[in-house]
Structures are given as C-alpha cells and as structure tokens.
C-alpha cells in the first residue's frame, strides 16, 4: 500500500567542506596592540614559550631557527645560540632583517598577522639602529606586581627596550636593570634561554614589588628629568600607538626637509653654525641633509622638544610641521653634557688584599664575583686577568651557595604546593593546578616539573587520582 502523504526532506549540500587553516603554535594574541604599551617581540617570544610549557631556548631550536634560515645558531661554532642571546636578540625589536624574519616566522607558526607592530619595523626608514635599542633588559617592578594582583597578563612592553626611555611614566620610578635579590644582582639580556616575563632569567625568581618596597634611589627622579622623560614617553608612545593606523608613510625626505627648516630658523641656513650649536660634527649635519644618515632618536627628540615639533609630524609631514609655529632663536639653548672619562690606575695590592680577605673570612652568604668587582670599582675582566685563580675560587663558592639555595627554595615551594592542595581539598573542591597556583607565593610555579610531580603525588594521596 502507498502512504497517504509523502514526506519531503531537505536536500544535502554535498560540496566538500573547506576547513580553516590551523596554526602550528597557539594563536597567542599580542598585548597592548594599538597603544603606547604595546608588547615587544622578544617578550612575545618568551610568553609564547611559557604558553607551551617550554623554555625559550627549546622554542628557538625546535620551531624558529629553521624558519629564520639560521641553522648555524644550533652549532657550537662562533658561540651558536650563546652569541645570539647576548648580541643579536635585542635587534628582534628593531628595524633590521632579523626582526623582519622573526615576524615572518612567528606569523607562519601562530597565524597572527599583526606581529610586526611589536617591533619598530614601521619606522625603519627614518630611525637608525645605532643608539635605538638597549643591550640589556629593563623593567618596572611595580608594573609587574600591579598586573599580577589585578589578574592581568604579565608581559614586556616595547617601550622598555628603547634606549631613550629610563623612567616608568605610570609609577614615577626608574626602570630596573639588575635583579634585586642580594645573591643574584645580575643584568639580563633582552632575550635569554630561560626568559619569562616577570621573572629573572638568571635566578628564576619573581621581580615584581609594590611601590612601598622600592629602594629610595629608584623613586627619587629629579623634577627636570621627570618632565623630560614624561615628554619622551608621550612622543615615542605616540609612534608605537599609531603604527597600525599610520596616517602617512614616514620618509627620510621628511626628516631632511625639517632639519633644513630648523637650520634656516636657527642659523639662517648656516649648517656649520647649526652643528656647532648642537656640539656635533658638521659632516653629520651634512649627511642628514643629503639623506646619507638619519639622526639618532635621542638627538631627534631633543630637537623636537626645543623647536616644539611632535616627533610623529617630523616623520610624516616634514617641514610642513613647522608651519604656524613660533620660534625665537635667542631663547634656543641645547645642553649636551658629555663628561670626559678619566683612566683609572689599577691598584693591584688593594685588589689582591680584598680578594684574599674574602676567601679568608668566608662570609655568609658568599658574594658573587661581579658584586666584588662592582665594589672595587673595576671591570670583572680586568680583575680576572690579574688574579684568575682567586676569582675562580670566589666564583666556585658563590655557585655552590646558589645551588644549595636553589635546592632549599625548591623544597620550600614544593611544600607550599602540597599544603595548598590540602587547603583546597579541605574546602571540598578539586585541587586543580589553577586553584593551587593562586595560593603559592610565586605566581606560575605550577609550571615547574617538580611542582607538577608533588601536585600529582598529593592528589593520589588524597584519592583524587588513581
């Protein structure tokens, strides 16, 4: 028999389904994009490594080196990656080929297309590399602490990597360049094998502090310097913020045109007199005008300040930025303080006596050799060249002390993990890694392998895991 009514069903679309592309690494969005506090590319690399639970060195070797076309970095010849951390890594935030190659490699791995704004590549045509970026890492410890307390992402702003920025405009304190812990006190490269935002890459400890815990010398910024640094961070921050939506293409022609305009206003077109007023060579000014060189960022900022010209307008408008602006050359004064360095005679007897006293007294804690050199006022290579055996003995004591301290610290933190698991368990909740990590004195310690082992062992003890 035939059914009384026929049921009509929707037809299926049999066309092949196009799946979206998947990134090899986590699609990690950069922080602060389009603001003056945009993240740096080196900070992004370390944060990407932390997201995958590996070290920065592992991420470089396994994923980035071959995409950069620099397989030589994995070879021990000429220092390999060691030379990269100390010399080349800082240029990742700059305007050169290495920054461009790293951006391309990370965009392939993460499918994030805005990573070039984490560098100064947008301004590469007008900013020279010399005097632009720092050699060592600096940070604001109060920023770290406030971000952590607010539950925000800990990252490294690009602004901190610039040589001209020395003060945090938010917390009115100097940027720190050495680890604050007495048994470390080491400087750090911009990117290190074990780099992690908010932590020392040497001793692995948390760098954030509250404003009340800062040393007095970090907060006593002279009023004149504070005004200058506030203006510098505003001008440079404007460049970083406007990079994704730049109004006009920056050109060297704009820079040379406005320099020529400044010469006309100050010395009636006399480039030699202009150079004399700036206390620089006449050839430098001539190269600026001929577009063979570009003024360094520090000098350009001083000129912009004195002529009342925004830095962004210098790059995008050129001489047109001076139209309608008043300028009195009689009131124009530039101060370029270049203190003369005096050569210091090496006091061999005094240094020898100090080193022997340190070894004889065996202080607790033993000092680091770099700390001893800093107290003596000599570079460590100078002292090492005169007394290599004594220096090696002091360094060996310090390294043994550091190793023992690290073991004790690790045991203490593992005990904290165990106690935190019991605390969450007594509340009737599952002691997840996140709930445990919130109770620890060191944020993010649950990423450590020893912490994970203690966590799993305690979960088995309490019956949460079989």
C-alpha positions as CSV (number, residue, x, y, z in Angstrom):
1,X,0.0,0.0,0.0
2,X,1.1,3.6,-0.6
3,X,1.4,6.1,2.2
4,X,-1.3,8.6,2.4
5,X,1.2,11.5,2.4
6,X,4.8,11.9,1.1
7,X,7.3,13.4,3.4
8,X,9.8,15.9,1.8
9,X,13.2,16.2,3.3
10,X,15.8,18.9,2.8
11,X,18.5,18.2,0.3
12,X,22.0,17.9,1.5
13,X,24.8,20.0,0.3
14,X,27.4,17.5,-0.9
15,X,30.1,20.1,-1.7
16,X,33.5,19.4,0.0
17,X,33.8,21.3,3.3
18,X,36.7,23.7,3.4
19,X,38.3,23.6,6.9
20,X,40.0,26.7,8.2
21,X,43.8,26.7,8.5
22,X,45.1,25.7,11.9
23,X,48.2,27.3,13.4
24,X,51.1,25.0,14.4
25,X,51.5,27.0,17.6
26,X,48.9,28.6,19.9
27,X,47.3,31.6,18.3
28,X,48.6,33.9,21.1
29,X,47.2,37.5,20.7
30,X,49.8,40.2,21.4
31,X,49.2,42.6,24.3
32,X,48.6,46.3,24.1
33,X,48.3,46.4,20.3
34,X,47.5,50.0,19.1
35,X,48.6,51.6,22.4
36,X,51.8,53.1,23.7
37,X,52.2,50.0,26.0
38,X,52.3,47.5,23.0
39,X,54.2,44.3,23.7
40,X,57.7,43.8,22.4
41,X,58.5,40.9,20.0
42,X,61.1,39.5,22.4
43,X,58.6,39.5,25.2
44,X,56.1,37.8,22.9
45,X,58.6,35.0,22.1
46,X,59.2,34.3,25.8
47,X,55.4,34.5,26.6
48,X,54.7,32.1,23.6
49,X,57.3,29.6,25.1
50,X,55.7,29.9,28.5
51,X,52.2,29.2,27.0
52,X,53.5,25.9,25.5
53,X,55.3,25.0,28.8
54,X,58.8,25.0,27.2
55,X,61.8,27.3,27.6
56,X,62.6,30.0,25.1
57,X,65.7,28.0,24.0
58,X,63.6,25.0,23.2
59,X,61.2,27.1,21.2
60,X,64.0,28.6,19.2
61,X,65.7,25.3,18.4
62,X,62.6,23.3,17.6
63,X,60.5,25.8,15.8
64,X,62.1,29.1,14.9
65,X,65.7,28.5,13.9
66,X,65.0,26.7,10.6
67,X,62.2,29.2,9.7
68,X,64.7,32.0,10.2
69,X,67.1,30.4,7.8
70,X,69.8,30.4,10.5
71,X,70.6,26.8,11.2
72,X,74.1,27.9,12.2
73,X,72.6,29.1,15.5
74,X,72.3,25.5,16.7
75,X,76.0,24.8,16.0
76,X,78.7,25.4,18.7
77,X,80.8,27.3,16.1
78,X,81.2,31.0,16.9
79,X,79.1,30.7,20.0
80,X,75.9,29.4,18.5
81,X,72.8,30.4,20.4
82,X,75.0,31.8,23.2
83,X,76.2,34.6,20.9
84,X,72.6,35.1,19.7
85,X,71.2,35.8,23.2
86,X,74.0,38.2,24.1
87,X,74.4,40.1,20.8
88,X,71.7,39.5,18.2
89,X,68.5,39.1,20.3
90,X,68.0,42.7,21.0
91,X,67.7,43.5,17.3
92,X,64.5,41.5,17.2
93,X,62.6,44.6,18.5
94,X,64.3,46.9,15.9
95,X,64.2,47.7,12.3
96,X,66.6,45.2,10.6
97,X,66.4,41.9,8.7
98,X,66.4,39.7,11.9
99,X,63.3,41.4,13.2
100,X,61.5,41.1,9.8
101,X,62.5,37.4,9.6
102,X,61.3,36.6,13.1
103,X,58.0,38.3,12.5
104,X,57.5,36.2,9.3
105,X,58.4,33.0,11.2
106,X,56.1,33.7,14.1
107,X,53.2,34.6,11.7
108,X,53.6,31.3,9.9
109,X,53.5,29.4,13.3
110,X,50.8,31.3,15.0
111,X,48.8,32.8,12.1
112,X,48.8,36.2,13.9
113,X,49.2,38.9,11.3
114,X,49.9,42.0,13.4
115,X,53.2,40.9,14.9
116,X,55.3,43.4,13.0
117,X,53.7,46.1,15.2
118,X,55.6,44.6,18.1
119,X,58.8,46.0,16.6
120,X,60.0,49.3,15.1
121,X,59.8,48.0,11.6
122,X,57.1,50.6,10.7
123,X,59.7,53.3,11.4
124,X,62.6,51.5,9.9
125,X,63.1,54.1,7.1
126,X,63.5,57.0,9.5
127,X,65.1,55.5,12.6
128,X,68.8,54.4,12.6
129,X,69.6,51.2,14.5
130,X,72.5,52.9,16.4
131,X,71.5,54.2,19.8
132,X,68.0,52.9,19.4
133,X,67.7,49.7,21.5
134,X,69.1,48.6,24.8
135,X,71.6,45.9,25.2
136,X,70.1,44.6,28.5
137,X,66.6,44.0,29.8
138,X,64.9,46.6,32.0
139,X,61.6,46.6,33.7
140,X,59.3,48.3,36.2
141,X,58.8,46.0,39.2
142,X,55.6,47.9,40.3
143,X,54.0,47.3,36.9
144,X,54.7,43.6,37.3
145,X,53.2,43.5,40.7
146,X,50.1,45.5,39.9
147,X,49.4,43.4,36.8
148,X,49.7,40.2,38.8
149,X,47.5,41.5,41.6
150,X,44.9,42.6,39.0
151,X,45.0,39.2,37.3
152,X,46.3,40.7,34.1
153,X,48.8,39.2,31.6
154,X,52.5,39.8,32.6
155,X,54.4,41.0,29.5
156,X,57.3,43.1,28.3
157,X,56.3,46.5,26.7
158,X,58.2,47.6,23.7
159,X,58.7,51.0,25.3
160,X,61.1,49.4,27.9
161,X,63.5,48.2,25.2
162,X,64.2,51.7,23.9
163,X,67.4,53.4,25.0
164,X,65.8,56.9,25.4
165,X,63.2,55.6,28.0
166,X,64.6,55.3,31.5
167,X,61.6,56.0,33.8
168,X,58.2,54.3,34.1
169,X,55.6,57.1,33.4
170,X,53.0,55.3,35.4
171,X,54.7,54.7,38.7
172,X,57.3,57.6,38.7
173,X,60.3,55.3,39.2
174,X,63.4,54.4,37.3
175,X,63.4,51.2,35.2
176,X,65.4,48.4,36.9
177,X,68.2,46.7,35.1
178,X,69.6,44.3,37.7
179,X,67.9,41.5,39.7
180,X,67.0,43.0,43.2
181,X,67.9,39.8,45.1
182,X,71.1,40.2,47.1
183,X,72.5,36.8,46.0
184,X,71.9,37.5,42.3
185,X,72.1,41.2,41.3
186,X,72.7,40.2,37.7
187,X,71.9,42.0,34.5
188,X,70.0,40.1,31.8
189,X,70.0,40.1,28.0
190,X,66.8,41.2,26.2
191,X,66.0,37.6,25.4
192,X,67.5,34.7,27.4
193,X,67.3,30.9,27.1
194,X,65.0,30.8,30.2
195,X,63.4,34.1,29.7
196,X,59.9,34.5,31.3
197,X,58.0,37.8,31.7
198,X,58.1,39.0,35.3
199,X,60.9,36.7,36.4
200,X,64.7,36.9,36.5
201,X,66.2,34.8,33.7
202,X,69.2,34.0,36.0
203,X,67.7,33.0,39.3
204,X,64.1,32.4,38.1
205,X,62.6,34.5,40.9
206,X,59.7,36.9,40.8
207,X,60.7,40.6,40.0
208,X,57.5,42.4,41.0
209,X,57.3,44.5,44.1
210,X,54.9,47.1,45.5
211,X,55.7,50.8,45.3
212,X,56.4,50.9,49.0
213,X,59.1,48.2,48.7
214,X,61.1,50.1,46.1
215,X,64.5,51.3,47.2
216,X,64.7,55.1,47.7
217,X,67.2,55.6,44.8
218,X,64.6,54.1,42.4
219,X,61.9,56.7,43.2
220,X,64.0,59.9,43.6
221,X,63.7,61.1,40.0
222,X,64.7,64.8,39.7
223,X,61.9,67.1,38.6
224,X,63.7,68.2,35.4
225,X,64.4,64.6,34.3
226,X,60.9,63.5,35.2
227,X,59.4,66.3,32.9
228,X,61.8,65.3,30.1
229,X,61.1,61.5,30.4
230,X,57.3,62.2,30.6
231,X,57.5,64.0,27.3
232,X,59.8,61.4,25.7
233,X,57.4,58.5,26.6
234,X,54.5,60.5,25.2
235,X,56.2,61.2,21.9
236,X,57.7,57.7,21.4
237,X,54.5,56.1,22.7
238,X,52.5,58.0,20.1
239,X,54.7,56.3,17.4
240,X,54.0,52.9,18.8
241,X,50.3,53.5,19.2
242,X,49.7,55.0,15.7
243,X,51.7,52.3,13.9
244,X,48.7,50.1,13.0
245,X,46.9,53.1,11.6
246,X,49.7,55.4,10.4
247,X,48.4,58.5,8.7
248,X,51.2,58.8,6.1
249,X,54.3,56.9,5.1
250,X,57.4,58.0,7.0
251,X,60.2,59.0,4.7
252,X,63.8,60.2,5.1
253,X,62.9,63.1,2.8
254,X,60.6,64.5,5.6
255,X,63.4,64.3,8.1
256,X,65.9,66.1,5.9
257,X,63.4,68.8,5.0
258,X,62.6,69.6,8.6
259,X,66.3,69.6,9.5
260,X,66.9,72.1,6.7
261,X,64.0,74.2,8.0
262,X,65.4,74.1,11.6
263,X,68.8,75.3,10.2
264,X,67.1,78.2,8.4
265,X,65.3,79.2,11.6
266,X,68.2,78.9,14.0
267,X,71.3,79.9,12.0
268,X,69.8,81.4,8.8
269,X,70.9,78.4,6.7
270,X,74.4,78.0,8.1
271,X,74.8,74.3,8.6
272,X,78.2,74.7,10.2
273,X,76.9,77.1,12.9
274,X,74.0,74.8,13.4
275,X,76.3,71.8,14.1
276,X,78.4,74.0,16.4
277,X,75.3,74.8,18.4
278,X,74.5,71.1,18.6
279,X,78.0,70.2,19.6
280,X,78.3,67.6,16.8
281,X,80.3,67.4,13.6
282,X,79.4,69.4,10.5
283,X,79.7,66.2,8.5
284,X,76.8,64.7,10.5
285,X,74.5,67.6,9.6
286,X,75.6,67.4,6.0
287,X,74.8,63.7,5.9
288,X,71.3,64.4,7.4
289,X,70.6,66.9,4.7
290,X,71.9,64.6,1.9
291,X,69.9,61.6,3.4
292,X,73.0,59.5,3.8
293,X,72.4,59.3,7.5
294,X,69.5,59.7,9.8
295,X,69.6,61.5,13.2
296,X,69.6,59.2,16.2
297,X,66.3,59.1,18.2
298,X,67.8,60.8,21.2
299,X,69.1,63.8,19.2
300,X,65.9,64.0,17.2
301,X,63.8,64.1,20.4
302,X,65.9,67.0,21.8
303,X,65.4,68.9,18.6
304,X,61.7,68.2,18.5
305,X,61.5,69.4,22.1
306,X,63.4,72.6,21.5
307,X,61.5,73.5,18.3
308,X,58.1,72.4,19.7
309,X,57.5,69.9,17.0
310,X,55.8,66.5,17.6
311,X,58.0,63.6,16.6
312,X,55.2,61.9,14.6
313,X,54.9,65.1,12.5
314,X,58.6,65.1,11.8
315,X,58.3,61.6,10.2
316,X,55.0,62.1,8.4
317,X,54.9,65.8,7.5
318,X,58.4,67.1,7.3
319,X,58.9,70.8,7.0
320,X,55.2,71.3,6.9
321,X,55.1,70.5,10.6
322,X,56.7,73.9,11.4
323,X,54.1,76.0,9.7
324,X,52.3,78.3,12.1
325,X,54.8,77.6,15.0
326,X,56.5,80.4,16.8
327,X,60.3,80.1,17.4
328,X,62.7,82.6,19.0
329,X,66.4,81.6,18.2
330,X,67.6,83.9,21.0
331,X,66.0,81.6,23.6
332,X,67.3,78.5,22.0
333,X,69.7,76.6,24.2
334,X,70.7,72.9,24.0
335,X,72.7,71.1,26.7
336,X,74.7,68.2,25.6
337,X,76.7,67.0,28.6
338,X,79.5,64.7,27.6
339,X,81.6,64.0,30.6
340,X,85.2,63.2,29.9
341,X,86.3,59.7,31.1
342,X,89.4,59.6,33.1
343,X,91.6,56.4,33.0
344,X,91.9,54.9,36.5
345,X,95.1,53.2,37.6
346,X,94.7,49.6,38.6
347,X,95.6,49.2,42.3
348,X,96.9,45.7,42.3
349,X,97.8,45.5,46.0
350,X,94.4,46.7,47.2
351,X,92.5,44.3,44.9
352,X,94.7,41.4,46.0
353,X,94.2,42.1,49.7
354,X,90.5,42.4,49.2
355,X,90.2,39.1,47.4
356,X,92.4,37.3,50.0
357,X,90.3,38.7,52.8
358,X,87.1,37.5,51.2
359,X,88.5,34.0,50.9
360,X,89.9,34.0,54.5
361,X,86.7,35.4,56.1
362,X,84.4,33.1,54.2
363,X,81.3,35.4,54.5
364,X,77.8,34.1,54.6
365,X,76.3,34.5,52.1
366,X,79.4,34.4,49.9
367,X,79.5,37.3,47.4
368,X,79.3,36.9,43.6
369,X,82.5,37.8,41.8
370,X,80.6,40.5,39.8
371,X,79.4,42.0,43.0
372,X,83.0,42.1,44.3
373,X,84.2,43.8,41.1
374,X,81.4,46.4,41.4
375,X,82.5,47.2,45.0
376,X,86.1,47.5,43.9
377,X,85.2,49.8,41.0
378,X,86.9,47.7,38.3
379,X,85.5,45.7,35.4
380,X,85.4,42.0,36.0
381,X,87.6,41.2,33.0
382,X,90.4,43.4,34.4
383,X,90.4,41.7,37.8
384,X,90.1,38.2,36.2
385,X,93.2,38.9,34.0
386,X,95.3,39.7,37.1
387,X,94.0,37.1,39.6
388,X,92.3,34.3,37.7
389,X,92.8,31.6,40.5
390,X,91.4,33.8,43.3
391,X,88.4,34.9,41.1
392,X,87.6,31.3,40.2
393,X,87.7,30.2,43.8
394,X,85.3,33.0,44.9
395,X,83.0,32.2,41.9
396,X,83.0,28.5,42.8
397,X,81.9,29.3,46.4
398,X,79.2,31.5,45.1
399,X,77.9,28.9,42.6
400,X,77.9,26.2,45.3
401,X,75.9,28.5,47.6
402,X,73.5,29.4,44.8
403,X,73.0,25.7,44.0
404,X,72.2,24.9,47.7
405,X,69.9,27.9,48.0
406,X,68.1,26.8,44.9
407,X,67.5,23.3,46.3
408,X,66.2,24.8,49.6
409,X,63.9,27.2,47.7
410,X,62.6,24.4,45.5
411,X,61.9,22.3,48.6
412,X,60.1,25.2,50.2
413,X,57.9,25.9,47.2
414,X,57.1,22.2,46.7
415,X,56.0,22.1,50.4
416,X,53.8,25.1,49.6
417,X,52.2,23.1,46.7
418,X,51.5,20.2,49.0
419,X,50.0,22.5,51.6
420,X,47.9,24.3,49.0
421,X,46.5,21.0,47.7
422,X,45.4,20.1,51.2
423,X,43.8,23.5,51.8
424,X,41.7,23.3,48.6
425,X,40.8,19.7,49.5
426,X,39.5,20.6,52.9
427,X,37.2,23.1,51.2
428,X,35.6,20.2,49.3
429,X,36.8,21.3,45.9
430,X,39.0,19.6,43.4
431,X,42.6,20.9,43.9
432,X,43.2,22.0,40.2
433,X,46.5,23.4,39.1
434,X,44.9,26.9,38.9
435,X,43.4,26.8,42.4
436,X,46.7,25.6,43.8
437,X,48.8,28.2,41.9
438,X,46.7,31.1,43.3
439,X,47.8,30.1,46.8
440,X,51.5,30.0,46.1
441,X,54.0,32.8,47.0
442,X,55.5,32.6,43.5
443,X,52.9,33.1,40.6
444,X,53.2,30.4,37.9
445,X,55.3,27.9,39.9
446,X,52.8,25.2,38.9
447,X,54.5,25.1,35.5
448,X,57.7,23.7,37.2
449,X,58.1,19.9,36.7
450,X,58.8,19.4,40.4
451,X,55.6,21.3,41.3
452,X,53.6,19.1,38.9
453,X,55.1,15.9,40.4
454,X,54.3,17.0,44.0
455,X,50.8,18.0,42.9
456,X,50.1,14.6,41.3
457,X,51.5,12.7,44.3
458,X,49.4,14.7,46.7
459,X,46.3,14.2,44.5
460,X,46.9,10.4,44.6
461,X,47.4,10.6,48.4
462,X,44.0,12.3,48.8
463,X,42.3,9.9,46.4
464,X,41.7,12.4,43.6
465,X,43.8,10.4,41.2
466,X,44.2,6.6,40.9
